[in-house]
Amino acid sequence: MSLSGHVDAFARALAELKRRSGRSYRTLGERTGLSSSGLHRFCQGLAVPEHFEVVARIARACGATKAELVELHRLWAMATSESAGAHDEPVARQLPAPPARFAGRERELAHVTAALAAQPAAVVISAISGAGGIGKTWLALHWAHRNLHLFPDGQLHVDLRGFDPTGSPVPPEAAVRGFLEAMGVAPATIPTDPQAQAGLYRSVIAGKRMLVVLDNARDTAQVVPLLPGSPTCTVLITSRRRLTRLVTAHGARQVDLDVLPEGEARNLLARHLGADRLAADPRAVDDLVAFCAGLPLALGIVAARATSHPEFSLAALADELRDHAGRLDAFNIDDAEANLRAVFSWSYRALAERTAAAFGLLGLAPGPDIGLPAAAALIGTSTAEARVRLRDLEAESLVQEHTPGRYRMHDLVRLYAAEQAARDLAEPVRHDASTRLLDFYLHTAYSGERLLDPYRPRIVIGRPVAGVAPHPLPDLARAVTWFEVEHANLMEAQQLAARHGRHTTTWRLGWVMHTFHYRQRHRRDNLVTWRTAVAAVEHLDDPGDQARAHRRLGVALLDVGEHREGLAHLHRALEEFHRAGDVAGQARTHEAFAAAWDQQGDSERGLTHAYEALELYRGLDDRTREANMLNSVGWYHAALGDLTRAAEYCTAALALHRRVGYVDGEAYTLSSLGHIAHRTGDHARAVEHCRAAITVLRSLNDRGEEASTLDLLAQAHSALGQHDQAREAWSQALELYHSQHRTAEVLEVRSRLAAIDTVA
């Protein structure tokens, strides 16, 4: 039943605006961020918004004029006065105004709401944690105002200033005293003993449907004295730290805030600047969203700059943020609470000395994340000690363990960490840390590469530096998994080594990634690593390494269709190998020339180089490479139409591969024999060879050759009229081609699938 007088007049005016707008409660809720039930209570006179800003949002969503807003303010002021006077005792309304612009977070909001239904017989506590600037307070206030109707007996709020740089955290007894006074307890009657104060607080709040918002808590000890004892109460807590003891001892629900997804970040920017301004320069908006990396505070700072300088284009603002090294400067404004450096510093100052040093070093790590063993090498400690440091940093919301044993930093936090490392850690400390990390990646990748291709000639990499324990890779499967997980970090590690002039490490990192790149058909990445390696090896006085790097770069260029430049590097390599008297190097370069000419359709010239390589390998008594070249010679004969000689050479290659136990070569030769059998019309034999090859290729995780062999298998099935089997094999090949960005093959397989569907 509604209150009379001014409350009723206010409610009628608000309801009339809603009626004229023609909008439903649900639509208004979407436009204002308020719940449908809360809007209904306001329009029925069952509740009056505590802040006029909420009324103004509803009115604007209904299309109110300026005069109507003025009249609504008059009615609201009288209604709030009447509503307050209708109670026998004061009702605390301590919530700050809700965030004027809020976007997204529906999953997190629903998580808090769900806690109410899940714990009807206990105090409902939600602990919202996350990094500085992630939007914890905004989420708490937005949820609180959306659900005010659930707490008719009042709302308590205190900023506990847990990470305030200008003063100490608020003592729990001071917060309790403030709550008691807000609820009408006479100051003279409040006991001086903290435990007695807490007892009185729980007695006064008992049985009331109240919300308690404890913002910016430092730790669990600061919060516990402020928890009500009555199951009718709900508590929202925000903290940069994960308050684990609240979860274990008090049944709190943990709500971890991460960065905003791209769509929600755009919506938040649009709430600040308007959709029209964003639509005027979509490319600049893309850049701004990317540079802010989903951090609400960063988006708010950019929006404030854009609003205060409407004459500036968004492209100009994006240009300020484009410089990676100086990006934090663009987020530097006078307001300490809205200055990214200042906000991050509040968490940094709370760190113990060793944890602060680890934080700075993590800011120097290349790549999007870091695994625990790599972090241990970087910090220069055991994995157990590194885990303690990382957990301390995660507790402060400065890193996130996004998957078990792997940690990442927000991009802007990483920039801040690197600044602190440059300021607080001596240059030799930073140098030694990066040396350990690069050595960790190099030695672990080298051991993994030996598992991927144990027959590849070794290079000398020495022993790891002190403090580095390479991650053990006991078998091929785990080596492949490690390369997949660490691939982006390895690529960035090589670039880091190159920027710092560590030429030997740079070239070696290119070498250890080669087999993985080749097997997975990461052709562009392979080209990048070998270009970087060649630039580095030119600074070294080792003609053999220079020749090997030029040969690999030549092959990488040929793989992406850069034939002229690729052949030039192969000629350079062959000259260097001749000059050094390196017969094995010459043989491998002839092998590369053979593939290069075959790619250009000159299989006869390719066959000449293949024979040259075969004779050189025989002279070296290298049976593995001899078997490989027997297969290659057979392949080039097949390309030239001599299928009989092709079968002879490939059959000899298969026998030799099996004799020396080289399963990689066995798989490739089985594919060649499948191709030859298909060409000769023996499609059943082609299916047999292809299936055998695919079994081996899958055990090696060689997805590139697996895709090609599946394609061939499908062709053989199709020729036999086995359309279902052909469709299945082509579908598998198509998925692999897609993942390897092999566009021409994708289009060809799609065409074949369409044709077989027509026939079937």
Secondary structure as GFF3:
##gff-version 3
##sequence-region A 1 760
A	DSSP	alpha_helix	6	21	.	.	.	ID=ss1
A	DSSP	alpha_helix	25	32	.	.	.	ID=ss2
A	DSSP	alpha_helix	36	43	.	.	.	ID=ss3
A	DSSP	alpha_helix	52	61	.	.	.	ID=ss4
A	DSSP	alpha_helix	66	85	.	.	.	ID=ss5
A	DSSP	alpha_helix	106	118	.	.	.	ID=ss6
A	DSSP	beta_strand	124	129	.	.	.	ID=ss7
A	DSSP	alpha_helix	136	146	.	.	.	ID=ss8
A	DSSP	three_ten_helix	148	150	.	.	.	ID=ss9
A	DSSP	beta_strand	155	159	.	.	.	ID=ss10
A	DSSP	alpha_helix	172	182	.	.	.	ID=ss11
A	DSSP	three_ten_helix	187	189	.	.	.	ID=ss12
A	DSSP	alpha_helix	194	205	.	.	.	ID=ss13
A	DSSP	beta_strand	211	217	.	.	.	ID=ss14
A	DSSP	alpha_helix	220	223	.	.	.	ID=ss15
A	DSSP	three_ten_helix	224	226	.	.	.	ID=ss16
A	DSSP	beta_strand	234	239	.	.	.	ID=ss17
A	DSSP	alpha_helix	244	250	.	.	.	ID=ss18
A	DSSP	beta_strand	253	256	.	.	.	ID=ss19
A	DSSP	alpha_helix	262	273	.	.	.	ID=ss20
A	DSSP	alpha_helix	275	280	.	.	.	ID=ss21
A	DSSP	alpha_helix	282	292	.	.	.	ID=ss22
A	DSSP	alpha_helix	296	308	.	.	.	ID=ss23
A	DSSP	alpha_helix	314	322	.	.	.	ID=ss24
A	DSSP	alpha_helix	327	330	.	.	.	ID=ss25
A	DSSP	three_ten_helix	336	338	.	.	.	ID=ss26
A	DSSP	alpha_helix	340	348	.	.	.	ID=ss27
A	DSSP	alpha_helix	353	362	.	.	.	ID=ss28
A	DSSP	beta_strand	370	371	.	.	.	ID=ss29
A	DSSP	alpha_helix	372	379	.	.	.	ID=ss30
A	DSSP	alpha_helix	383	395	.	.	.	ID=ss31
A	DSSP	beta_strand	400	403	.	.	.	ID=ss32
A	DSSP	beta_strand	406	408	.	.	.	ID=ss33
A	DSSP	alpha_helix	411	424	.	.	.	ID=ss34
A	DSSP	alpha_helix	427	452	.	.	.	ID=ss35
A	DSSP	alpha_helix	476	499	.	.	.	ID=ss36
A	DSSP	alpha_helix	503	520	.	.	.	ID=ss37
A	DSSP	alpha_helix	523	537	.	.	.	ID=ss38
A	DSSP	alpha_helix	543	559	.	.	.	ID=ss39
A	DSSP	alpha_helix	563	580	.	.	.	ID=ss40
A	DSSP	alpha_helix	583	599	.	.	.	ID=ss41
A	DSSP	alpha_helix	603	620	.	.	.	ID=ss42
A	DSSP	alpha_helix	623	639	.	.	.	ID=ss43
A	DSSP	alpha_helix	643	660	.	.	.	ID=ss44
A	DSSP	alpha_helix	663	679	.	.	.	ID=ss45
A	DSSP	alpha_helix	683	700	.	.	.	ID=ss46
A	DSSP	alpha_helix	703	719	.	.	.	ID=ss47
A	DSSP	alpha_helix	723	739	.	.	.	ID=ss48
A	DSSP	alpha_helix	743	759	.	.	.	ID=ss49
###
